[in-house]
Amino acid sequence: MMTCLLILFISHGCAQESAIKKKKVFSGSETPFTMKVGDEFVLTLESNPTTGYQWQVADKLDGKIVRLISSEYKAPDTKLVGAGGNEVWTFRAEGRGKTAINLIYVRPWEKDTPPAKTATVTIVVD
């Protein structure tokens, strides 16, 4: 199930902050997301590290199809203490095929606790 997946951006080329704002936006109902080899895409998920939770890749990525480029936390534009922001995950389509990206929202030290949230995105690379 996909929960808390806010936005998936697709573009060709560099995934810099200024470029992210110009990328095409897809809703979760449009999965699977189809792209070309070499496309970079960004998953943005709600996150609040003040609670101890963070997003992690749940299953090993199929590196022949998709590769993780980077992930970073973007704080909200507020001075409210404890306000949540977003985790931004940038991936690159490496080769043709179909794969799933499974993310879990967990407290890393709680080993036997189920994730608070999950997000699954199916990617098809032509």
N, C-alpha and C positions, 0 to 999 in steps of 0.2 A: 504494500500500500504506500501511496505517496502522501505524506503529511508535511506541512510546513515548507514545501517547495514553493518558493515565491516566484522565481523568474528563471527562465533559461534563455540566454542570449546566444545567438549564432552569428559568426562573422568570419571573414577571411582575414588573415594577417594578425597583427599584434593586438594583444588584449590589455592595452593600457587603459587607465582610468578614463581618459577623454574618449577613447574609442568605445568603451563599454556602453556609454550613454547613447551611441548611435546604432547599436546592434539591434537586430530584429528580436522581438519579444514573443515568446510562445507561452501558452498556458499549459498546465499539467494535463488537460484533457486531450492535448494534441500528441501525446506520446504514442508510438515511438517517434523520436526526433530523427529526421533524416538529414545527412550532411555529406559533404565531399571530403576526400582525403586531403589533409592539410588544414581543414577548418579548425578554428579554436572556438570553444564555447565555454560559457560561464554558468555555473549553478550558484544561485544565491539563496541561502537558507537563514531563517530567523534564528538568532542565537543570543545567549546571555551568559557569558563566562562568569559573572558574579555568582551564579548558582552552582558553579562547578561543572556544568555540562559543556560539552563540545561535540562537534560533528566529527565522525571518523568514517573512513571507507570500511565497510563491513567485510567485504570479500575482495580477494586479490583481483585487480583489474586485468582484463585481457589486453596485455601490452601490444599485441599485434593489431588491435583495433583502436584502442584509446589509451592515452597516456596523461597522467596528472602532471600539470605544469607547475601549479602553485595553489596554495590556499592561505587565506588571511582573514583576520577579523576586522570588520569595519564598525567602529563605534558609532552610535547614533549622534545626530547633530543636536544634542541637548546637554544641559548641565545637571540633569537629574541623576542622582546617585542610584546605581543599580538598574538603569534603563538598558534594555536589550538592543542589540544591533543586528548585524548580519555577518555570516561567514560566506566568503566568496571563494569558490573553487573553480579554477581554470583548467580545462582539459584540451587536448588536441586529438583530432581524428587521425590516426596513424595508418590505417589500412582498411580495406573493404571487409565488411562483415556486420554482424549484429551482436550486441552485448548489452548487459545491464550494469548500471552503476548503482550499487546499494550503499546507502549511507545510514549511519545510526547516530543518535544523539544520546551520549552517555557521560557519566562521570568515570573517567579512566581508572580510578582506583577501586570502583565497585565491580569486581570481576564476575560475580554471580547474579547480577541484577539485570533484568531485561531493559532494553533501551526505552527512554522516555518517548522518543519519536523515531520514525524511520522515513526514509525517502528512497524511492527506486525510480530510476529513469532509464528507459530503454533507448539505445542509440543504434541507428542503422547508418553505416557508412557505405556510400556507393562508389 
